[in-house]
Amino acid sequence: MSQDNEPTLEKLDDYNGKESPEKRRVIWLVVLAALAVGAIFASFEMGSPKKDLVESVPKSDAK
């Protein structure tokens, strides 16, 4: 019992590779922007000094 007012996949504008070039461009820009933001955060993480490193005390100074 299907209703006639519900859209099917074939009625959608961008189904099965029929999307507009503008939609493709927007998707690529979003993906590239996400990768760029991830790369920026990764470079900050790799460049920052590690705070959890334990410094060793030379044996002559140990009590």
Jmol script that loads the backbone (N, CA, C; Angstrom):
load data "model"
ATOM      1  N   MET A   1       0.828  -1.169   0.000  1.00  0.00           N
ATOM      2  CA  MET A   1       0.000   0.000   0.000  1.00  0.00           C
ATOM      3  C   MET A   1       0.887   1.253   0.000  1.00  0.00           C
ATOM      4  N   SER A   2       1.332   1.664  -1.136  1.00  0.00           N
ATOM      5  CA  SER A   2       2.185   2.835  -1.241  1.00  0.00           C
ATOM      6  C   SER A   2       1.365   4.083  -1.528  1.00  0.00           C
ATOM      7  N   GLN A   3       1.854   5.180  -1.030  1.00  0.00           N
ATOM      8  CA  GLN A   3       1.176   6.449  -1.270  1.00  0.00           C
ATOM      9  C   GLN A   3       1.772   7.106  -2.501  1.00  0.00           C
ATOM     10  N   ASP A   4       0.941   7.767  -3.275  1.00  0.00           N
ATOM     11  CA  ASP A   4       1.393   8.369  -4.526  1.00  0.00           C
ATOM     12  C   ASP A   4       2.191   9.652  -4.318  1.00  0.00           C
ATOM     13  N   ASN A   5       2.071  10.289  -3.164  1.00  0.00           N
ATOM     14  CA  ASN A   5       2.748  11.558  -2.965  1.00  0.00           C
ATOM     15  C   ASN A   5       4.171  11.401  -2.437  1.00  0.00           C
ATOM     16  N   GLU A   6       4.606  10.194  -2.180  1.00  0.00           N
ATOM     17  CA  GLU A   6       5.969   9.976  -1.708  1.00  0.00           C
ATOM     18  C   GLU A   6       6.928   9.892  -2.908  1.00  0.00           C
ATOM     19  N   PRO A   7       8.058  10.578  -2.844  1.00  0.00           N
ATOM     20  CA  PRO A   7       8.995  10.535  -3.973  1.00  0.00           C
ATOM     21  C   PRO A   7       9.730   9.190  -4.033  1.00  0.00           C
ATOM     22  N   THR A   8      10.048   8.785  -5.216  1.00  0.00           N
ATOM     23  CA  THR A   8      10.866   7.593  -5.406  1.00  0.00           C
ATOM     24  C   THR A   8      12.276   8.046  -5.768  1.00  0.00           C
ATOM     25  N   LEU A   9      13.224   7.139  -5.731  1.00  0.00           N
ATOM     26  CA  LEU A   9      14.599   7.490  -6.054  1.00  0.00           C
ATOM     27  C   LEU A   9      14.734   8.003  -7.486  1.00  0.00           C
ATOM     28  N   GLU A  10      13.979   7.450  -8.404  1.00  0.00           N
ATOM     29  CA  GLU A  10      14.067   7.866  -9.798  1.00  0.00           C
ATOM     30  C   GLU A  10      13.571   9.288 -10.013  1.00  0.00           C
ATOM     31  N   LYS A  11      12.695   9.782  -9.125  1.00  0.00           N
ATOM     32  CA  LYS A  11      12.171  11.144  -9.267  1.00  0.00           C
ATOM     33  C   LYS A  11      13.107  12.196  -8.697  1.00  0.00           C
ATOM     34  N   LEU A  12      14.100  11.796  -7.907  1.00  0.00           N
ATOM     35  CA  LEU A  12      15.032  12.763  -7.329  1.00  0.00           C
ATOM     36  C   LEU A  12      15.958  13.301  -8.408  1.00  0.00           C
ATOM     37  N   ASP A  13      16.310  14.589  -8.291  1.00  0.00           N
ATOM     38  CA  ASP A  13      17.136  15.237  -9.320  1.00  0.00           C
ATOM     39  C   ASP A  13      18.545  14.677  -9.389  1.00  0.00           C
ATOM     40  N   ASP A  14      19.125  14.350  -8.246  1.00  0.00           N
ATOM     41  CA  ASP A  14      20.535  13.950  -8.246  1.00  0.00           C
ATOM     42  C   ASP A  14      20.732  12.464  -7.954  1.00  0.00           C
ATOM     43  N   TYR A  15      19.802  11.633  -8.346  1.00  0.00           N
ATOM     44  CA  TYR A  15      19.926  10.195  -8.158  1.00  0.00           C
ATOM     45  C   TYR A  15      20.647   9.575  -9.345  1.00  0.00           C
ATOM     46  N   ASN A  16      21.501   8.601  -9.058  1.00  0.00           N
ATOM     47  CA  ASN A  16      22.164   7.786 -10.079  1.00  0.00           C
ATOM     48  C   ASN A  16      23.055   8.615 -11.010  1.00  0.00           C
ATOM     49  N   GLY A  17      23.882   9.495 -10.422  1.00  0.00           N
ATOM     50  CA  GLY A  17      24.862  10.227 -11.212  1.00  0.00           C
ATOM     51  C   GLY A  17      24.326  11.381 -12.015  1.00  0.00           C
ATOM     52  N   LYS A  18      23.130  11.864 -11.725  1.00  0.00           N
ATOM     53  CA  LYS A  18      22.561  12.965 -12.489  1.00  0.00           C
ATOM     54  C   LYS A  18      22.633  14.288 -11.729  1.00  0.00           C
ATOM     55  N   GLU A  19      23.589  14.418 -10.787  1.00  0.00           N
ATOM     56  CA  GLU A  19      23.682  15.652 -10.025  1.00  0.00           C
ATOM     57  C   GLU A  19      24.274  16.762 -10.886  1.00  0.00           C
ATOM     58  N   SER A  20      24.005  17.982 -10.488  1.00  0.00           N
ATOM     59  CA  SER A  20      24.484  19.122 -11.262  1.00  0.00           C
ATOM     60  C   SER A  20      25.973  19.339 -10.993  1.00  0.00           C
ATOM     61  N   PRO A  21      26.670  19.982 -11.926  1.00  0.00           N
ATOM     62  CA  PRO A  21      28.096  20.276 -11.712  1.00  0.00           C
ATOM     63  C   PRO A  21      28.326  21.170 -10.488  1.00  0.00           C
ATOM     64  N   GLU A  22      27.367  22.038 -10.188  1.00  0.00           N
ATOM     65  CA  GLU A  22      27.498  22.903  -9.016  1.00  0.00           C
ATOM     66  C   GLU A  22      27.491  22.084  -7.728  1.00  0.00           C
ATOM     67  N   LYS A  23      26.642  21.063  -7.653  1.00  0.00           N
ATOM     68  CA  LYS A  23      26.611  20.206  -6.470  1.00  0.00           C
ATOM     69  C   LYS A  23      27.918  19.431  -6.324  1.00  0.00           C
ATOM     70  N   ARG A  24      28.463  18.964  -7.431  1.00  0.00           N
ATOM     71  CA  ARG A  24      29.752  18.262  -7.380  1.00  0.00           C
ATOM     72  C   ARG A  24      30.856  19.177  -6.861  1.00  0.00           C
ATOM     73  N   ARG A  25      30.864  20.419  -7.332  1.00  0.00           N
ATOM     74  CA  ARG A  25      31.865  21.388  -6.908  1.00  0.00           C
ATOM     75  C   ARG A  25      31.754  21.675  -5.413  1.00  0.00           C
ATOM     76  N   VAL A  26      30.538  21.827  -4.928  1.00  0.00           N
ATOM     77  CA  VAL A  26      30.330  22.105  -3.504  1.00  0.00           C
ATOM     78  C   VAL A  26      30.805  20.936  -2.655  1.00  0.00           C
ATOM     79  N   ILE A  27      30.505  19.734  -3.089  1.00  0.00           N
ATOM     80  CA  ILE A  27      30.936  18.548  -2.331  1.00  0.00           C
ATOM     81  C   ILE A  27      32.457  18.472  -2.295  1.00  0.00           C
ATOM     82  N   TRP A  28      33.110  18.712  -3.436  1.00  0.00           N
ATOM     83  CA  TRP A  28      34.573  18.690  -3.470  1.00  0.00           C
ATOM     84  C   TRP A  28      35.165  19.773  -2.581  1.00  0.00           C
ATOM     85  N   LEU A  29      34.562  20.951  -2.574  1.00  0.00           N
ATOM     86  CA  LEU A  29      35.064  22.031  -1.724  1.00  0.00           C
ATOM     87  C   LEU A  29      34.921  21.682  -0.239  1.00  0.00           C
ATOM     88  N   VAL A  30      33.821  21.058   0.128  1.00  0.00           N
ATOM     89  CA  VAL A  30      33.626  20.658   1.527  1.00  0.00           C
ATOM     90  C   VAL A  30      34.654  19.597   1.925  1.00  0.00           C
ATOM     91  N   VAL A  31      34.888  18.625   1.056  1.00  0.00           N
ATOM     92  CA  VAL A  31      35.872  17.575   1.351  1.00  0.00           C
ATOM     93  C   VAL A  31      37.274  18.169   1.465  1.00  0.00           C
ATOM     94  N   LEU A  32      37.653  19.039   0.541  1.00  0.00           N
ATOM     95  CA  LEU A  32      38.977  19.659   0.582  1.00  0.00           C
ATOM     96  C   LEU A  32      39.142  20.561   1.803  1.00  0.00           C
ATOM     97  N   ALA A  33      38.092  21.272   2.181  1.00  0.00           N
ATOM     98  CA  ALA A  33      38.167  22.120   3.362  1.00  0.00           C
ATOM     99  C   ALA A  33      38.345  21.273   4.624  1.00  0.00           C
ATOM    100  N   ALA A  34      37.646  20.155   4.704  1.00  0.00           N
ATOM    101  CA  ALA A  34      37.794  19.269   5.860  1.00  0.00           C
ATOM    102  C   ALA A  34      39.205  18.694   5.935  1.00  0.00           C
ATOM    103  N   LEU A  35      39.761  18.311   4.797  1.00  0.00           N
ATOM    104  CA  LEU A  35      41.133  17.802   4.782  1.00  0.00           C
ATOM    105  C   LEU A  35      42.138  18.887   5.172  1.00  0.00           C
ATOM    106  N   ALA A  36      41.908  20.106   4.724  1.00  0.00           N
ATOM    107  CA  ALA A  36      42.814  21.205   5.068  1.00  0.00           C
ATOM    108  C   ALA A  36      42.764  21.500   6.567  1.00  0.00           C
ATOM    109  N   VAL A  37      41.577  21.532   7.138  1.00  0.00           N
ATOM    110  CA  VAL A  37      41.454  21.777   8.583  1.00  0.00           C
ATOM    111  C   VAL A  37      42.116  20.651   9.365  1.00  0.00           C
ATOM    112  N   GLY A  38      41.929  19.410   8.930  1.00  0.00           N
ATOM    113  CA  GLY A  38      42.580  18.279   9.585  1.00  0.00           C
ATOM    114  C   GLY A  38      44.097  18.363   9.495  1.00  0.00           C
ATOM    115  N   ALA A  39      44.610  18.794   8.361  1.00  0.00           N
ATOM    116  CA  ALA A  39      46.059  18.926   8.205  1.00  0.00           C
ATOM    117  C   ALA A  39      46.612  20.027   9.100  1.00  0.00           C
ATOM    118  N   ILE A  40      45.866  21.116   9.244  1.00  0.00           N
ATOM    119  CA  ILE A  40      46.306  22.203  10.124  1.00  0.00           C
ATOM    120  C   ILE A  40      46.364  21.729  11.567  1.00  0.00           C
ATOM    121  N   PHE A  41      45.323  21.047  12.024  1.00  0.00           N
ATOM    122  CA  PHE A  41      45.319  20.541  13.394  1.00  0.00           C
ATOM    123  C   PHE A  41      46.422  19.508  13.605  1.00  0.00           C
ATOM    124  N   ALA A  42      46.677  18.671  12.616  1.00  0.00           N
ATOM    125  CA  ALA A  42      47.737  17.671  12.739  1.00  0.00           C
ATOM    126  C   ALA A  42      49.107  18.333  12.807  1.00  0.00           C
ATOM    127  N   SER A  43      49.309  19.390  12.043  1.00  0.00           N
ATOM    128  CA  SER A  43      50.608  20.060  12.089  1.00  0.00           C
ATOM    129  C   SER A  43      50.811  20.754  13.430  1.00  0.00           C
ATOM    130  N   PHE A  44      49.762  21.321  14.029  1.00  0.00           N
ATOM    131  CA  PHE A  44      49.879  21.909  15.363  1.00  0.00           C
ATOM    132  C   PHE A  44      50.208  20.844  16.394  1.00  0.00           C
ATOM    133  N   GLU A  45      49.573  19.696  16.271  1.00  0.00           N
ATOM    134  CA  GLU A  45      49.805  18.607  17.228  1.00  0.00           C
ATOM    135  C   GLU A  45      51.236  18.074  17.117  1.00  0.00           C
ATOM    136  N   MET A  46      51.736  17.949  15.910  1.00  0.00           N
ATOM    137  CA  MET A  46      53.087  17.415  15.725  1.00  0.00           C
ATOM    138  C   MET A  46      54.156  18.437  16.104  1.00  0.00           C
ATOM    139  N   GLY A  47      53.858  19.728  15.969  1.00  0.00           N
ATOM    140  CA  GLY A  47      54.837  20.758  16.245  1.00  0.00           C
ATOM    141  C   GLY A  47      54.891  21.189  17.691  1.00  0.00           C
ATOM    142  N   SER A  48      53.876  20.864  18.466  1.00  0.00           N
ATOM    143  CA  SER A  48      53.857  21.313  19.857  1.00  0.00           C
ATOM    144  C   SER A  48      54.712  20.393  20.720  1.00  0.00           C
ATOM    145  N   PRO A  49      55.368  20.956  21.726  1.00  0.00           N
ATOM    146  CA  PRO A  49      56.175  20.104  22.617  1.00  0.00           C
ATOM    147  C   PRO A  49      55.270  19.195  23.441  1.00  0.00           C
ATOM    148  N   LYS A  50      55.736  18.018  23.685  1.00  0.00           N
ATOM    149  CA  LYS A  50      54.956  17.049  24.451  1.00  0.00           C
ATOM    150  C   LYS A  50      55.073  17.372  25.938  1.00  0.00           C
ATOM    151  N   LYS A  51      53.970  17.472  26.615  1.00  0.00           N
ATOM    152  CA  LYS A  51      53.950  17.839  28.016  1.00  0.00           C
ATOM    153  C   LYS A  51      54.021  16.626  28.939  1.00  0.00           C
ATOM    154  N   ASP A  52      53.796  15.466  28.401  1.00  0.00           N
ATOM    155  CA  ASP A  52      53.751  14.285  29.258  1.00  0.00           C
ATOM    156  C   ASP A  52      55.066  13.498  29.282  1.00  0.00           C
ATOM    157  N   LEU A  53      56.141  14.064  28.762  1.00  0.00           N
ATOM    158  CA  LEU A  53      57.424  13.375  28.782  1.00  0.00           C
ATOM    159  C   LEU A  53      58.051  13.482  30.175  1.00  0.00           C
ATOM    160  N   VAL A  54      58.615  12.400  30.643  1.00  0.00           N
ATOM    161  CA  VAL A  54      59.267  12.373  31.946  1.00  0.00           C
ATOM    162  C   VAL A  54      60.748  12.607  31.729  1.00  0.00           C
ATOM    163  N   GLU A  55      61.272  13.620  32.411  1.00  0.00           N
ATOM    164  CA  GLU A  55      62.698  13.898  32.301  1.00  0.00           C
ATOM    165  C   GLU A  55      63.446  13.010  33.279  1.00  0.00           C
ATOM    166  N   SER A  56      64.515  12.416  32.817  1.00  0.00           N
ATOM    167  CA  SER A  56      65.286  11.542  33.689  1.00  0.00           C
ATOM    168  C   SER A  56      66.301  12.358  34.481  1.00  0.00           C
ATOM    169  N   VAL A  57      66.520  11.962  35.709  1.00  0.00           N
ATOM    170  CA  VAL A  57      67.478  12.622  36.576  1.00  0.00           C
ATOM    171  C   VAL A  57      68.777  11.847  36.502  1.00  0.00           C
ATOM    172  N   PRO A  58      69.901  12.538  36.266  1.00  0.00           N
ATOM    173  CA  PRO A  58      71.185  11.815  36.246  1.00  0.00           C
ATOM    174  C   PRO A  58      71.442  11.112  37.579  1.00  0.00           C
ATOM    175  N   LYS A  59      72.105   9.971  37.535  1.00  0.00           N
ATOM    176  CA  LYS A  59      72.326   9.176  38.748  1.00  0.00           C
ATOM    177  C   LYS A  59      73.162   9.924  39.797  1.00  0.00           C
ATOM    178  N   SER A  60      74.034  10.813  39.396  1.00  0.00           N
ATOM    179  CA  SER A  60      74.859  11.526  40.376  1.00  0.00           C
ATOM    180  C   SER A  60      74.022  12.511  41.193  1.00  0.00           C
ATOM    181  N   ASP A  61      72.910  12.993  40.649  1.00  0.00           N
ATOM    182  CA  ASP A  61      72.067  13.935  41.386  1.00  0.00           C
ATOM    183  C   ASP A  61      70.980  13.242  42.187  1.00  0.00           C
ATOM    184  N   ALA A  62      70.789  11.959  41.972  1.00  0.00           N
ATOM    185  CA  ALA A  62      69.726  11.228  42.670  1.00  0.00           C
ATOM    186  C   ALA A  62      70.096  11.037  44.120  1.00  0.00           C
ATOM    187  N   LYS A  63      69.116  11.032  45.007  1.00  0.00           N
ATOM    188  CA  LYS A  63      69.354  10.856  46.444  1.00  0.00           C
ATOM    189  C   LYS A  63      69.209   9.425  46.844  1.00  0.00           C
TER     190      LYS A  63
END
end "model"
wireframe off; spacefill off
backbone 0.3
color backbone group
